Amino acid sequence: MRPPENLYHQNIAQDHSRSSCTLNRCNLSPWIIGSEEFQANPLPVEIDGARATDGSLFRRLDGIPDPEERSRLFHDYVCVKFGLNEKIERRGKTKFVYSYLNLLRAWGADSNRQAGAVLKAWVESRFGILATYHNGRLADDAAAREAFTLDRMRGSAKSSGVLMQLDLLYTFCQDELRRRFPNKFSRILYRGTHDPEEYVIRNQPGSGDDSSRRITLVQLNNLSSFTSDPEVAWEFGSSAWEVEVPLAKIVFFSGLLPKSLLTGESEHLVLGGYYNVRTLLC
């Protein structure tokens, strides 16, 4: 259900009153986007300048009815704008320009390496939601914090311009979600996990057969992988969660780009923060 207009304006007013306390590059403050209240009452999120700067692209996309054609046009546009098919010389070796596709592929292999650090840093800079995990809990693991800083620096050094590519990807993703799921503001997604220490859990689930007793409030990392298939979630963990995810917090989903570019297990990349999750039973 769409949040009522008075709630939207109330949150916007609160957002402006706290804007001096937060830094990001979108229309809502981190405390709104990352809250469990946002999960229940999602609001539109826009990265500052992303749509206006490339308005011609989004106007062209609006006139194309076929999603495959839209995805090809989007990728071709990003390739031309950022020279992704151009070769560069570095230390006597010829390489292609590093792109958002490199990041997405590397994330799928291991989200706790350089590409993962770059993506998490992008979330921090655009949405103001801080990373909480990178090869360890960042709040209380000095080695993990150092590794995150180094991976972010090294990854950023070879991915100049990729943050703006990610801005476009998020904006394109949001438009596609609105087209493919009209009048919807959230999706049920699933996440499997082997690493409960990765999360901050604010309340433990109770016991009993009532499903409402298995609801847990969890703080997820600022960028996390989900799937739309519950069977796939079990392949990635000894436990699995069902989560109602606001469309505004989906950065990428399998099927957004041309099939020849990326494959995945119905994967979705989702912005973090606090979520009420329901533990699935085996």
N, C-alpha and C positions, 0 to 999 in steps of 0.2 A: 504494500500500500504506500502511496506517495505521502511523505510527511506533510502535515498541514502547513499552509503558508505562514501562519503566525509563529509556528515553531522555527521555520527557516529564518524569518526575520529576527526572532529572538536570539537565535544562535549567532547570526551575523553581527548583531549589536554587541553581544558578549565577546565575539571574536575581536572586533575593533577595540574594545576596552582593554584587551590583553595583548594587543599586537606588539607593544613595546617589549614584551617579555619573551618573545619567540622570534626566530629567524627561519624563514622559508621563502619559497618563490611560488606560492599558490594562493588561492583566494580564501582559504580557511587555515586557522592556526593548528599546530600539531596536537594540542590538547583536545581539539574537536575531532580531528581525523582519527586519532589513535584511541579514542574512548569507546567503551562498550555502548554508550548511548548512541554513538554514530552507527554502530552495527544495527541497532533497532530503528533508527531514524536517519537513513543515509541522505546525504546532500550532494549536489553536483560539486565536483572538484576540477579546477582548471589551473594548469601551470601558466604563470604569468608570461604573456607574449607569445606562447607557442602557437596558438591558433591565428593570431593577428599577423605574425611574421610570415606565415606560409598560408595566408588566406586563399590564394589561388589554387593551391592543392586541394584544400577541403571543399572549395566550391566545385571543383571538377569531380571530386568523389561523390558529392551529393547528387550529381546527374547520372551516375552509373548504377544500374539496378543489380548487376551481377557481382556477388562478393569476391569471386576469383579474380575478376577484372579489376576490382578496386584494390585488392591486395597486390596485384602486379604493378598497378600504377603507383601505389604508395612506395613499394620497394624501388622501382625504377627512379622515382623522383628523389628519394634519399641517396641513391647511388650517384646520380648526376650532381646533386647539390654538394655532396661531401666528397666526390671523387673516389668512390669506393672501388671502382674498377681500375684505378690508376696504380701504377707500380712506383715504389720508392726505393732508393738506394740507401742501405744502412750497413756500414762496416763491410763493404764489398759484396753484400748480398742483396738480391732483389726480392722485395716483399710487396704484398698488396696493402693498401690502407686498412688499418684496423677498424672494424665496424661493430654496430650493434648486434649483428648476427654472430660475430666471434664471441661476444659476451654471452649471448643466450646459449650458444653451443657449449661454451666452457662452463657455464652455470650448471647445465644439465649433467656434466661430468663430475663436477665437484664445486659446490657453492662456497667452500671455505678456502679458495685460492684467490689469485689476483683478480680474475674476472668477477668473482663474488664480492670482493672488497670494493671494486669500482661500482658495481650495481648498488651495493648497500650505501656507499658514499653518495651516489646520485639521489637515492631516496632521502638521505639526510639533508642534502642541499635543497631539494625541491619541495619536500613535504615536511621537513623538520622532525621526522621520526628517527630516533637514534637507533643504530645497530646495537643489539644486545648479545650477539653470539658470533664468533668467528674463530673456530678451533678452540673454543673455550668461552666461558662467561666473561664478557668484557668488564662487567662491574667489579669483579673480584679476582681477576686473573691477569696479572701484569704481563705475563708472556703472551697471552692472547691479544691484549691491547697492542703490544709492540708488533706482533705479527700482522694484525689488522692494519696498523699504520704503514708498515713496510709494503704489504701487498697493495694497499691503496695507492701509495706513491709510485710503485713500480708499474702497476697496471695503468695508472693515469698517464705515465710517461710515454706509453706506446699507444694511447687511445685518444689523442687530441681530437676534439670535436665530437666525440662519441656521446657526451652528455646531452648535447642538442639533438642528436639522433634519437636518444631515449625520450626526450621531451616530445618529439613528433610521434614516436611509437605509442606512448601513453595516450596522447590526444587521439590518434587514429583508433587505438583500441577502444577508447570510450565511445567514439562515434559508432564503431561496429557493434558494440554491445547494445547500444540504444536501437540500432537497426534490427539486430537479430533477436532481441528480447524486448519488444515494445511493451510499454506500460509495466515493465518489471524494474525493480530497484535493487534486487539481490539475487544470488544463486546459492543453492545448496552445493557445497564442495566438501572434499574429504582430504584428510592428511594422515599419513601413517608415520610413526616415529619409533625409533629405538633409543632415543636420547632424551629422557625426561629432564635431565639436568640442563638442557638447553633452554628451558622455559621457566618463567616466573609464574607460579600458580598462587593466586590470591585466596582461593578457598578450595578445599578438598571436596570431591563428590561424596555424598552420603551412601548408605547401603540401602538395599531393598530393591524390589522389582519395578517400582514406579520410575519411568524414564526420566521424570523431572529431577529425581535425586541423583542422576548421573550428569548433571550440568555443572561444568567447572569454568571459572573465570581464569583465563590464561593470557599472559603477555607473550605474544609471538615476536620473533625477530622482525626487524623492520622490513624485510623482504623474505617471503617463504613460498615454497612450492606446495601446490594443492593439485588435486585431480577431480574431475567430474565423475569418476567411476569408483565406487566404493571397493570393488574387488582389487583394483590397482593399488589403492591405499594400503591394503593389507600386505602387498608385496614389498612395501617400503618401511614396514615397522611391525613390532610385536603388539602394538596397540594402534587403534585408528579413531579419528575424531570426525564427527559430522559438524560442519560449520555453515551458518548462513552468512555469506560474504557479500557486502555491498558491492554492486557493480563498479562504483566509483573507486574501489580499492583494488581492482583488477588491472594490473599493468600489462599483462600479456596472456593469451590463451592459445592452446594448440588449435590450428585452423585459421588463425588470424592472418598468417603470411602464406605465400604460395607453397604448395606441398613439396615442391622440389628443394626448398630452402631448409626446412626444419621438420623433424618428426618428434613425436613425444607421446607419452601415455596419458592423453587427455589432460596435459599439464596446464596449470594456471600459475602465474606469478602474482602474488597478492601482497599488498602493503600490510605492515604489521600493526602492532598496538594491542589493545585488550579485546578479547573475544570471549563470548560465552560459547563453549564447545560441548557437544554431547558425545560421550564415549560410546563407540559401537561395541556390541557384544559379539563374540565369536559365534 
